[in-house]
Amino acid sequence: MSALLGNQVLLKREDVQPTFSFKIRDTHNKRVQLTAEPKACGVVTASAGKHARGVALAAREPGIKA
């Protein structure tokens, strides 16, 4: 693709991410900002897609219920 366009082309591949999207960054950033009380209560998302997978993965590592 770079040769075809005559310029350097870089790809940001979501398919190699654990949740197949970059939603994990947003959910991880929110998780590290949580205080002890919300962590103890757990987290809920109103998504069944990539965002929900990001929430589940971000919560699993520190043992937060999701």
C-alpha contacts under 8 A as a table, 3 or more apart, distances in Angstrom:
res1	aa1	res2	aa2	distance
1	M	4	L	5.03
1	M	5	L	6.19
1	M	9	V	6.71
2	S	5	L	5.31
2	S	6	G	5.75
2	S	7	N	5.18
2	S	8	Q	4.91
2	S	9	V	5.05
3	A	6	G	4.98
3	A	7	N	6.71
3	A	8	Q	7.77
13	R	16	V	6.09
13	R	17	Q	7.64
14	E	17	Q	5.42
14	E	20	F	5.17
14	E	21	S	4.73
14	E	22	F	6.41
15	D	20	F	4.69
15	D	21	S	6.80
16	V	20	F	6.31
17	Q	20	F	4.79
17	Q	21	S	5.96
17	Q	22	F	6.97
18	P	21	S	7.61
19	T	22	F	7.51
19	T	23	K	7.67
19	T	24	I	7.00
19	T	50	K	6.63
19	T	53	R	6.02
19	T	54	G	6.16
19	T	57	L	7.91
20	F	50	K	7.42
21	S	24	I	7.15
21	S	50	K	6.56
22	F	25	R	5.92
22	F	26	D	7.79
23	K	26	D	5.50
23	K	27	T	6.53
23	K	50	K	6.62
23	K	51	H	5.59
23	K	54	G	5.64
24	I	27	T	5.16
24	I	28	H	5.85
24	I	51	H	7.41
24	I	53	R	7.90
24	I	54	G	4.37
24	I	55	V	7.03
24	I	57	L	7.49
24	I	58	A	6.82
25	R	28	H	5.19
25	R	29	N	6.11
25	R	54	G	7.94
26	D	29	N	5.26
26	D	30	K	6.33
27	T	30	K	5.15
27	T	31	R	6.09
27	T	51	H	7.75
27	T	54	G	5.99
27	T	55	V	5.46
27	T	58	A	6.24
28	H	31	R	4.98
28	H	32	V	6.32
28	H	54	G	7.85
28	H	55	V	7.64
28	H	58	A	5.28
29	N	32	V	5.46
29	N	33	Q	6.60
30	K	33	Q	5.22
30	K	34	L	6.61
31	R	34	L	5.36
31	R	58	A	6.89
31	R	59	A	7.23
34	L	37	E	7.99
34	L	38	P	6.30
34	L	39	K	6.42
35	T	38	P	5.98
35	T	39	K	6.45
36	A	39	K	5.12
36	A	40	A	6.14
37	E	40	A	5.16
37	E	41	C	6.36
38	P	41	C	5.00
38	P	42	G	6.04
38	P	43	V	7.31
39	K	42	G	5.28
39	K	43	V	7.34
39	K	64	I	5.83
39	K	65	K	7.87
40	A	64	I	6.92
40	A	65	K	7.91
41	C	65	K	7.42
42	G	64	I	5.53
42	G	65	K	4.48
42	G	66	A	5.63
43	V	59	A	7.83
43	V	64	I	7.35
43	V	65	K	6.32
43	V	66	A	4.87
44	V	66	A	5.74
45	T	51	H	7.97
45	T	52	A	6.17
45	T	55	V	7.26
46	A	52	A	7.54
47	S	50	K	7.78
47	S	51	H	6.23
47	S	52	A	5.15
48	A	51	H	7.35
48	A	52	A	5.41
48	A	53	R	7.70
49	G	52	A	5.41
49	G	53	R	6.53
50	K	53	R	5.10
50	K	54	G	6.25
51	H	54	G	5.00
51	H	55	V	6.24
52	A	55	V	5.06
52	A	56	A	6.17
53	R	56	A	5.11
53	R	57	L	6.13
54	G	57	L	5.19
54	G	58	A	6.02
55	V	58	A	5.18
55	V	59	A	6.02
55	V	66	A	7.27
56	A	59	A	5.22
56	A	60	R	6.04
56	A	66	A	5.89
57	L	60	R	5.20
57	L	61	E	6.91
58	A	61	E	6.16
58	A	62	P	7.81
59	A	62	P	6.08
59	A	63	G	6.12
59	A	64	I	4.82
59	A	65	K	6.57
59	A	66	A	6.28
60	R	63	G	5.02
60	R	64	I	6.03
60	R	65	K	7.38
60	R	66	A	7.81
61	E	64	I	7.67
